[in-house]
Amino acid sequence: MKWDWSAVSDFMPRFWDGVLVTLQALALSVIVAFALGLVWAMAQRSPLKVVRWPVTAITEFVRNTPLLVQLFFLYYVLPEWNITFSALTTGVIGLGLHYSTYTAEVYRAGIDGVPVGQWEAATALNLPRSRTWLAVILPQAIRRVVPALGNYVVAMLKDSPLIATIGVLEMLGEARQFGSITFQMVEPLVVVGIAFIVIAYPASLLLRALERRLVR
């Protein structure tokens, strides 16, 4: 098999479009996953069973079903109930919701790792519960779990090609479309594979450095 550099050259405009869509989807999904994960984690610590049990059931269900099935459900089933989103929005919701159940566990571990004395000190100072969370508990908990949260960013990047299955032209989607038109699949797929390595590996190194810094 002969490598065709002209195919690479022809694919590059599509590739950069795919990179922009991938990074956009990743950034928005990370925001959803981190914000919703914190909501899940705090709701699971609620003293009210009517709050705690449904949240636990939802997170367990989402965590134990495949992301691809969830994407298909959001994109193909919800419109039957007159709930329709664009392909990109569906991808962001799907990725964000799925990984929020994992970040919830990370937050939970961080919150549980805050010394009991911090809770007791906040109580002794008669701090409102909201201020106890925002000023005392969450700053300490989140600092402990930043490296773990970062690992999920890399995982979401590697799972982002799944949104191509619902029509989002991220990097893999662009490669597949280019290949279906030109019948040249090797070159675009190799370029996309290298791109994921170029993005993910430095991010992993950065997370390791951040972890070493935070544990000092």
C-alpha positions as CSV (number, residue, x, y, z in Angstrom):
1,M,0.0,0.0,0.0
2,K,1.4,3.4,-1.0
3,W,1.0,6.4,1.2
4,D,-0.8,9.2,-0.6
5,W,0.3,12.6,0.6
6,S,-2.1,14.3,-1.7
7,A,-5.0,12.7,0.2
8,V,-3.5,14.1,3.4
9,S,-3.3,17.5,1.9
10,D,-6.9,17.3,0.6
11,F,-8.1,16.1,4.0
12,M,-6.5,18.8,6.1
13,P,-9.2,21.5,5.7
14,R,-11.8,19.0,6.8
15,F,-9.5,17.9,9.6
16,W,-9.1,21.4,11.1
17,D,-12.9,21.8,11.0
18,G,-13.2,18.5,12.9
19,V,-10.6,19.6,15.4
20,L,-12.6,22.7,16.2
21,V,-15.8,20.7,16.6
22,T,-14.0,18.2,18.8
23,L,-12.6,20.8,21.1
24,Q,-15.9,22.6,21.3
25,A,-17.8,19.5,22.2
26,L,-15.1,18.5,24.7
27,A,-15.1,21.9,26.4
28,L,-18.9,22.0,26.7
29,S,-19.1,18.4,27.8
30,V,-16.5,19.0,30.5
31,I,-18.5,21.9,31.9
32,V,-21.7,19.8,32.0
33,A,-19.9,16.8,33.6
34,F,-18.1,18.8,36.3
35,A,-21.1,21.0,37.2
36,L,-23.7,18.2,37.2
37,G,-21.3,15.8,38.9
38,L,-21.0,18.2,41.8
39,V,-24.8,18.4,42.0
40,W,-25.1,14.6,42.1
41,A,-22.4,14.4,44.8
42,M,-24.0,16.9,47.0
43,A,-27.5,15.5,46.5
44,Q,-26.3,12.0,47.5
45,R,-25.2,13.5,50.8
46,S,-28.7,14.9,51.4
47,P,-30.3,13.8,54.7
48,L,-33.6,13.5,52.7
49,K,-34.1,10.0,51.3
50,V,-36.5,11.5,48.7
51,V,-33.5,13.3,47.2
52,R,-30.8,10.9,47.9
53,W,-32.3,7.7,46.6
54,P,-33.5,8.9,43.2
55,V,-30.2,10.6,42.5
56,T,-28.3,7.4,43.4
57,A,-30.6,5.4,41.1
58,I,-30.1,7.8,38.2
59,T,-26.3,7.9,38.5
60,E,-26.1,4.1,38.8
61,F,-28.3,3.6,35.8
62,V,-26.3,6.1,33.7
63,R,-22.9,4.7,34.8
64,N,-23.9,1.2,34.0
65,T,-25.3,1.7,30.5
66,P,-23.1,2.3,27.5
67,L,-22.5,5.8,26.3
68,L,-23.4,4.9,22.8
69,V,-26.8,3.6,23.8
70,Q,-27.4,6.8,25.7
71,L,-26.4,8.9,22.7
72,F,-28.8,7.0,20.5
73,F,-31.6,7.3,23.0
74,L,-31.1,11.1,23.2
75,Y,-30.9,11.5,19.5
76,Y,-33.4,9.0,18.1
77,V,-35.9,8.4,21.0
78,L,-36.4,11.8,22.6
79,P,-37.8,13.3,19.3
80,E,-40.6,10.8,19.6
81,W,-41.6,12.7,22.7
82,N,-41.1,16.1,20.9
83,I,-37.8,16.7,22.6
84,T,-35.3,17.6,19.9
85,F,-31.7,18.8,20.1
86,S,-29.1,19.4,17.4
87,A,-26.6,16.6,16.9
88,L,-23.8,18.6,18.6
89,T,-26.0,19.5,21.6
90,T,-27.1,15.9,21.9
91,G,-23.4,14.8,21.9
92,V,-22.6,17.4,24.6
93,I,-25.5,16.4,26.8
94,G,-24.7,12.7,26.3
95,L,-21.0,13.0,27.1
96,G,-21.6,15.4,29.9
97,L,-24.3,13.4,31.6
98,H,-22.5,10.1,31.3
99,Y,-19.2,11.4,32.8
100,S,-21.0,13.4,35.4
101,T,-21.8,10.1,37.2
102,Y,-18.1,9.4,37.4
103,T,-17.1,12.9,38.5
104,A,-19.8,12.6,41.1
105,E,-17.8,9.7,42.7
106,V,-14.6,11.8,42.5
107,Y,-16.3,14.7,44.2
108,R,-17.8,12.3,46.8
109,A,-14.3,10.9,47.6
110,G,-12.9,14.5,47.9
111,I,-15.7,15.6,50.2
112,D,-15.3,12.4,52.4
113,G,-11.6,13.2,52.6
114,V,-12.2,16.6,54.3
115,P,-11.3,16.1,58.0
116,V,-14.3,15.9,60.3
117,G,-12.8,18.7,62.3
118,Q,-13.5,21.1,59.5
119,W,-17.2,20.3,59.7
120,E,-17.1,20.7,63.5
121,A,-15.3,24.0,63.2
122,A,-17.9,25.3,60.8
123,T,-20.7,24.2,63.2
124,A,-18.9,25.8,66.1
125,L,-18.7,29.1,64.2
126,N,-22.4,28.8,63.5
127,L,-21.8,29.1,59.8
128,P,-24.9,28.6,57.6
129,R,-24.9,25.3,55.7
130,S,-24.5,27.0,52.3
131,R,-21.4,28.9,53.6
132,T,-20.0,25.8,55.1
133,W,-20.1,24.1,51.7
134,L,-18.9,27.0,49.7
135,A,-16.2,28.5,52.0
136,V,-15.0,25.5,53.9
137,I,-15.7,22.1,52.4
138,L,-15.7,22.4,48.6
139,P,-12.5,24.4,48.3
140,Q,-10.6,21.6,50.2
141,A,-12.4,18.8,48.5
142,I,-12.0,20.1,44.9
143,R,-8.3,20.7,45.5
144,R,-7.9,17.1,46.4
145,V,-9.6,15.8,43.3
146,V,-8.4,18.1,40.5
147,P,-6.0,15.4,39.1
148,A,-8.7,12.8,39.0
149,L,-11.1,15.2,37.3
150,G,-8.4,15.9,34.8
151,N,-8.1,12.2,34.0
152,Y,-11.8,12.2,33.0
153,V,-11.2,15.1,30.6
154,V,-8.7,12.9,28.7
155,A,-11.2,10.0,28.9
156,M,-13.9,12.3,27.4
157,L,-11.6,13.3,24.6
158,K,-11.0,9.6,23.7
159,D,-14.8,9.0,23.8
160,S,-15.6,12.0,21.7
161,P,-15.5,10.0,18.4
162,L,-18.7,8.3,19.5
163,I,-20.7,11.5,18.8
164,A,-19.8,10.9,15.1
165,T,-22.4,8.1,15.2
166,I,-25.2,10.7,15.5
167,G,-23.9,12.9,12.7
168,V,-21.5,15.3,14.5
169,L,-18.6,15.9,12.1
170,E,-15.8,16.0,14.7
171,M,-12.4,14.6,13.7
172,L,-13.5,11.0,13.1
173,G,-16.7,12.1,11.4
174,E,-14.8,14.2,9.0
175,A,-12.4,11.4,8.3
176,R,-15.2,8.9,7.6
177,Q,-17.0,11.4,5.3
178,F,-13.8,12.1,3.4
179,G,-13.1,8.4,3.0
180,S,-16.6,7.7,1.8
181,I,-16.2,10.3,-0.9
182,T,-12.6,9.6,-2.0
183,F,-12.3,5.9,-1.0
184,Q,-9.1,6.8,0.8
185,M,-9.6,5.8,4.5
186,V,-6.1,5.1,5.6
187,E,-4.6,8.6,5.4
188,P,-7.4,10.5,7.2
189,L,-7.7,7.9,9.9
190,V,-4.0,7.9,10.6
191,V,-4.0,11.7,10.8
192,V,-6.9,11.6,13.2
193,G,-5.2,8.9,15.3
194,I,-2.0,11.0,15.5
195,A,-4.1,14.1,16.4
196,F,-5.6,12.3,19.4
197,I,-2.1,11.3,20.6
198,V,-0.8,14.8,20.2
199,I,-3.7,16.2,22.2
200,A,-4.0,13.5,24.9
201,Y,-0.4,12.7,25.7
202,P,0.7,16.2,26.7
203,A,-2.5,16.6,28.6
204,S,-1.7,13.4,30.6
205,L,1.8,14.8,31.3
206,L,0.3,18.0,32.5
207,L,-2.0,16.2,34.8
208,R,0.8,14.2,36.4
209,A,2.8,17.4,37.0
210,L,-0.3,19.0,38.5
211,E,-0.9,16.0,40.8
212,R,2.7,16.1,42.0
213,R,2.3,19.8,42.8
214,L,-1.0,19.4,44.6
215,V,0.2,16.5,46.9
216,R,3.2,18.4,48.2
